[in-house]
């Protein structure tokens, strides 16, 4: 998915794996059109939950008492979240976290960000909004929220403008504070070819980039590296010479993400060939896929890329608030 300030665009790849009659993107687009009709362009999907829900709200970044909806785009279930009009600050959605047990969805939480150290969180269990102090190392900016196992992970910059990951477990707090954890990237101190971002694979947070690696003779070689975050430490999953993939040196490709089921299969977009590059790191083979359903071609500037993984089965939305 590519997301910019007021638009969202979807590139689908192998959506038939889930037995859908059409692409997930078309389900989402048609749902939003049917739901909001003439106001369609005023609302966007802000977040995707692990269980297949989407969080919808106004496209504006700064908005007081914004409307919030949780929906299942396949079944068209849609719930309007109770108003947070008592909250006087402008806030923007960070994401929707869920909690499951033995495959059963228990509840969800919606997280809004309104100041550098404050989060506003809605719980589907209580039907109430709560204010929390966010305790973490000083950061100057944040973007690209990923939700995993009830936790929110942000790609951010610390006070020295170094990229880090800030993680919050929104289910771990029994007080009015939520403590965040800051994790540096494995290539910190180096200059990667692409902006740092993360994706997920088999329940783990993943990171890939092309970074300069020192060879035995002391020279540098660009390598495509894939890491997995485990127990808050980065493990190198795979690395391969980037020159084997792109021998032109033009860096025509943009990273799209890692296969959600196989950490050694990664995807890039070729601007020159307008195609998706699929790389199998098991054997070093790669193919270009040009037959894609697409409404947008990713560009180098002006948008953020994030991968969305559809769950293996659908969940019903816990019915604690009004269905619309």
C-alpha positions as CSV (number, residue, x, y, z in Angstrom):
1,X,0.0,0.0,0.0
2,X,1.1,3.5,-0.7
3,X,-0.2,6.3,1.5
4,X,0.3,10.0,1.1
5,X,-1.3,13.0,2.7
6,X,-4.8,12.7,1.2
7,X,-4.8,9.7,-1.0
8,X,-4.3,6.0,-0.6
9,X,-3.4,3.6,-3.4
10,X,-3.1,-0.2,-3.4
11,X,-1.0,-2.6,-5.3
12,X,-2.2,-6.2,-5.0
13,X,-0.1,-9.2,-5.3
14,X,-1.4,-12.8,-5.1
15,X,-4.6,-11.9,-3.3
16,X,-6.1,-15.1,-4.5
17,X,-4.2,-16.9,-1.8
18,X,-7.2,-16.1,0.6
19,X,-9.9,-17.3,-1.8
20,X,-11.4,-13.9,-2.4
21,X,-13.5,-13.3,-5.5
22,X,-11.6,-10.1,-6.1
23,X,-8.7,-8.2,-4.6
24,X,-8.7,-6.9,-1.0
25,X,-8.1,-3.4,-2.4
26,X,-11.4,-3.5,-4.3
27,X,-13.3,-4.6,-1.2
28,X,-11.9,-1.7,0.8
29,X,-12.4,0.8,-2.0
30,X,-16.0,-0.3,-2.6
31,X,-16.8,-0.4,1.1
32,X,-15.6,3.2,1.6
33,X,-17.5,4.4,-1.5
34,X,-20.7,2.7,-0.3
35,X,-20.3,3.9,3.3
36,X,-19.4,7.5,2.8
37,X,-20.8,8.2,-0.8
38,X,-20.2,11.8,-1.7
39,X,-17.9,12.2,1.3
40,X,-15.7,9.3,0.1
41,X,-12.6,11.5,-0.5
42,X,-12.8,13.0,3.0
43,X,-12.1,9.6,4.7
44,X,-9.2,7.3,4.6
45,X,-8.0,4.0,6.2
46,X,-5.6,5.0,8.9
47,X,-4.7,1.6,10.2
48,X,-5.0,-2.2,9.5
49,X,-5.4,-4.6,12.4
50,X,-3.9,-8.1,12.4
51,X,-7.4,-9.6,12.5
52,X,-8.5,-7.9,9.3
53,X,-10.2,-4.8,10.6
54,X,-9.6,-1.3,9.3
55,X,-9.7,2.0,11.2
56,X,-11.3,4.8,9.2
57,X,-11.3,8.5,10.0
58,X,-11.1,11.9,8.4
59,X,-8.1,12.4,6.1
60,X,-7.0,15.5,8.0
61,X,-3.9,15.1,10.2
62,X,-5.1,17.6,12.9
63,X,-8.7,17.2,13.7
64,X,-10.6,17.7,17.0
65,X,-13.3,15.1,17.9
66,X,-12.7,13.2,14.7
67,X,-15.1,10.5,13.6
68,X,-13.7,7.0,14.0
69,X,-15.0,3.7,12.5
70,X,-13.9,0.2,12.9
71,X,-14.9,-2.0,9.9
72,X,-14.5,-5.4,8.3
73,X,-14.2,-4.6,4.6
74,X,-15.1,-8.1,3.5
75,X,-18.3,-8.6,5.6
76,X,-19.1,-4.8,5.6
77,X,-19.5,-4.9,9.4
78,X,-19.0,-1.3,10.6
79,X,-19.0,0.2,14.1
80,X,-18.8,3.9,15.0
81,X,-16.6,4.6,17.9
82,X,-18.1,6.7,20.7
83,X,-17.2,10.4,20.6
84,X,-14.1,11.8,22.4
85,X,-15.5,15.3,22.4
86,X,-14.4,15.8,26.0
87,X,-10.8,15.7,24.6
88,X,-9.9,19.3,23.7
89,X,-6.8,18.6,21.6
90,X,-6.4,17.8,18.0
91,X,-5.3,14.1,17.5
92,X,-4.4,11.8,14.8
93,X,-4.8,8.0,14.7
94,X,-1.7,5.8,15.3
95,X,-3.4,2.5,15.0
96,X,-5.8,-0.2,16.2
97,X,-4.3,-3.0,18.4
98,X,-6.1,-6.3,19.0
99,X,-5.9,-9.1,21.6
100,X,-6.7,-12.7,20.7
101,X,-6.6,-15.9,22.7
102,X,-6.6,-19.4,21.1
103,X,-7.8,-17.8,17.8
104,X,-10.7,-15.9,19.4
105,X,-10.7,-12.1,19.3
106,X,-11.2,-10.7,22.8
107,X,-11.1,-6.9,22.2
108,X,-9.4,-4.1,20.5
109,X,-7.9,-0.7,21.3
110,X,-7.7,2.5,19.2
111,X,-4.7,4.7,19.8
112,X,-4.7,8.5,19.1
113,X,-1.6,10.6,19.3
114,X,-2.1,14.2,20.4
115,X,1.2,15.5,22.0
116,X,4.7,14.4,22.1
117,X,4.1,12.5,25.4
118,X,0.4,11.8,25.4
119,X,-1.8,9.1,23.9
120,X,-5.6,8.8,24.0
121,X,-6.8,5.2,23.9
122,X,-10.2,3.7,23.4
123,X,-11.0,0.2,24.8
124,X,-13.7,-1.9,23.2
125,X,-14.1,-3.7,26.5
126,X,-15.2,-0.6,28.5
127,X,-16.4,1.5,25.6
128,X,-14.5,4.4,27.1
129,X,-11.6,6.7,26.2
130,X,-8.6,7.0,28.6
131,X,-5.7,9.5,28.6
132,X,-2.1,8.1,29.0
133,X,1.3,9.5,29.5
134,X,3.7,8.0,27.0
135,X,7.1,7.5,28.6
136,X,10.0,7.0,26.3
137,X,13.3,8.4,25.1
138,X,13.1,11.8,23.4
139,X,12.2,11.7,19.7
140,X,11.8,14.4,17.1
141,X,9.5,12.7,14.7
142,X,7.6,9.5,14.1
143,X,5.9,7.7,11.2
144,X,5.1,4.3,9.8
145,X,3.2,2.6,12.6
146,X,3.1,-1.2,12.7
147,X,0.8,-3.1,15.0
148,X,1.9,-6.5,16.1
149,X,0.7,-8.7,19.1
150,X,-1.1,-5.8,20.8
151,X,1.9,-3.5,20.5
152,X,2.5,-0.4,18.4
153,X,5.9,0.1,16.7
154,X,6.9,3.4,15.2
155,X,9.8,4.3,13.0
156,X,11.0,7.5,14.6
157,X,14.0,9.7,15.1
158,X,15.7,10.4,18.4
159,X,16.9,13.7,19.7
160,X,20.1,13.3,17.6
161,X,18.1,12.6,14.4
162,X,19.0,8.9,14.4
163,X,16.4,6.5,13.2
164,X,15.0,4.2,15.9
165,X,12.0,2.0,16.6
166,X,9.7,3.0,19.5
167,X,7.5,0.2,20.8
168,X,4.5,0.4,23.1
169,X,2.5,-2.5,24.5
170,X,-1.0,-0.9,24.9
171,X,-2.2,-3.9,26.9
172,X,0.7,-3.9,29.4
173,X,-0.3,-0.9,31.4
174,X,-2.5,-0.9,34.5
175,X,-1.7,2.8,35.3
176,X,-2.1,6.1,33.6
177,X,1.3,5.7,31.9
178,X,2.6,3.5,29.0
179,X,6.3,2.9,28.9
180,X,7.9,2.7,25.4
181,X,11.0,0.9,24.4
182,X,13.5,2.3,21.9
183,X,15.5,0.0,19.7
184,X,18.2,1.2,17.3
185,X,18.3,-0.3,13.8
186,X,21.0,-2.9,13.0
187,X,22.6,-0.7,10.4
188,X,22.7,2.3,12.7
189,X,25.7,4.5,11.9
190,X,25.6,3.5,8.2
191,X,23.9,5.2,5.3
192,X,21.4,2.8,3.8
193,X,20.1,3.3,0.3
194,X,16.4,3.5,1.3
195,X,14.5,5.2,4.0
196,X,14.1,2.9,7.0
197,X,10.8,1.1,7.4
198,X,9.6,-2.2,8.8
199,X,7.3,-5.0,7.9
200,X,6.2,-8.2,9.6
201,X,6.7,-11.9,8.9
202,X,5.3,-14.8,10.8
203,X,4.7,-12.7,13.9
204,X,8.0,-10.9,14.0
205,X,9.1,-7.4,13.2
206,X,11.3,-7.3,10.1
207,X,13.7,-4.8,8.5
208,X,15.5,-4.8,5.1
209,X,17.7,-2.4,3.4
210,X,20.7,-2.1,1.1
211,X,23.7,-1.2,3.2
212,X,27.5,-0.9,2.6
213,X,29.3,-3.9,4.0
214,X,33.1,-4.1,4.5
215,X,34.7,-7.0,2.6
216,X,37.8,-8.9,3.5
217,X,40.0,-6.6,1.4
218,X,38.7,-3.5,3.2
219,X,36.5,-2.3,0.3
220,X,32.8,-1.7,0.6
221,X,30.1,-3.7,-1.1
222,X,26.4,-2.9,-1.2
223,X,24.3,-5.8,0.1
224,X,20.6,-6.4,0.5
225,X,20.2,-7.4,4.1
226,X,17.2,-8.8,5.9
227,X,16.9,-8.8,9.7
228,X,14.4,-10.1,12.3
229,X,13.8,-8.5,15.7
230,X,13.8,-11.3,18.3
231,X,13.9,-10.6,22.1
232,X,14.7,-7.0,21.2
233,X,17.8,-8.0,19.3
234,X,18.3,-8.0,15.5
235,X,19.2,-11.3,13.9
236,X,20.5,-11.3,10.3
237,X,18.2,-13.6,8.2
238,X,19.9,-13.2,4.9
239,X,22.2,-11.0,2.8
240,X,23.0,-10.9,-0.9
241,X,25.1,-8.7,-3.1
242,X,22.9,-5.9,-4.5
243,X,25.0,-5.8,-7.6
244,X,23.7,-9.3,-8.4
245,X,20.2,-7.8,-8.6
246,X,20.9,-4.3,-10.0
247,X,24.2,-4.1,-11.9
248,X,23.3,-0.7,-13.4
249,X,24.0,1.3,-10.2
250,X,21.0,3.4,-10.8
251,X,19.0,2.2,-7.9
252,X,15.8,2.1,-9.9
253,X,14.1,-0.1,-7.3
254,X,12.0,0.9,-4.3
255,X,11.5,-1.6,-1.4
256,X,7.9,-2.8,-0.9
257,X,8.3,-5.3,1.8
258,X,9.0,-8.9,3.0
259,X,6.7,-11.8,2.3
260,X,4.6,-12.2,5.5
261,X,5.1,-16.0,5.4
262,X,8.7,-16.3,4.2
263,X,11.4,-13.9,5.4
264,X,13.6,-14.9,2.4
265,X,11.2,-13.6,-0.2
266,X,11.3,-9.8,-0.6
267,X,9.7,-7.4,-3.0
268,X,10.8,-4.2,-4.8
269,X,9.1,-1.9,-7.3
270,X,10.9,-1.0,-10.6
271,X,10.1,2.5,-11.7
272,X,11.9,2.0,-15.0
273,X,10.1,-1.2,-15.9
274,X,6.8,-0.5,-14.0
275,X,7.0,-3.9,-12.5
276,X,7.2,-5.7,-9.2
277,X,10.5,-7.4,-8.5
278,X,10.2,-10.6,-6.5
279,X,13.5,-11.9,-5.0
280,X,13.9,-15.4,-3.6
281,X,16.8,-15.2,-1.2
282,X,16.8,-19.0,-0.8
283,X,18.3,-19.5,-4.2
284,X,19.1,-16.0,-5.5
285,X,16.5,-16.1,-8.2
286,X,14.3,-13.1,-9.0
287,X,11.4,-12.4,-11.4
288,X,9.6,-9.3,-12.6
289,X,5.8,-9.3,-12.3
290,X,4.1,-6.9,-14.7
291,X,0.6,-8.2,-14.5
292,X,-0.6,-6.5,-11.3
293,X,-3.8,-4.9,-10.3
294,X,-2.8,-1.3,-9.5
295,X,-4.3,2.1,-9.2
296,X,-1.0,3.8,-8.5
297,X,2.7,3.5,-9.3
298,X,5.0,4.1,-6.3
299,X,7.3,7.0,-6.6
300,X,10.5,7.9,-4.8
301,X,9.1,11.0,-3.1
302,X,5.8,12.1,-1.5
303,X,4.5,8.9,-0.1
304,X,5.0,6.3,2.6
305,X,4.9,2.6,1.8
306,X,3.5,0.0,4.2
307,X,2.6,-3.6,3.8
308,X,-0.8,-5.0,4.8
309,X,-1.2,-8.7,5.7
310,X,-4.7,-10.1,5.5
311,X,-5.5,-12.7,8.2
312,X,-6.1,-16.4,7.4
313,X,-9.7,-16.2,8.8
314,X,-12.2,-13.4,9.5
315,X,-13.2,-12.1,12.9
316,X,-16.4,-10.4,13.9
317,X,-16.2,-7.0,15.6
318,X,-16.9,-7.2,19.3
319,X,-20.3,-5.7,19.7
320,X,-19.8,-3.2,22.5
321,X,-20.8,-0.1,20.6
322,X,-23.3,1.0,18.0
323,X,-23.3,-0.7,14.6
324,X,-23.8,1.7,11.7
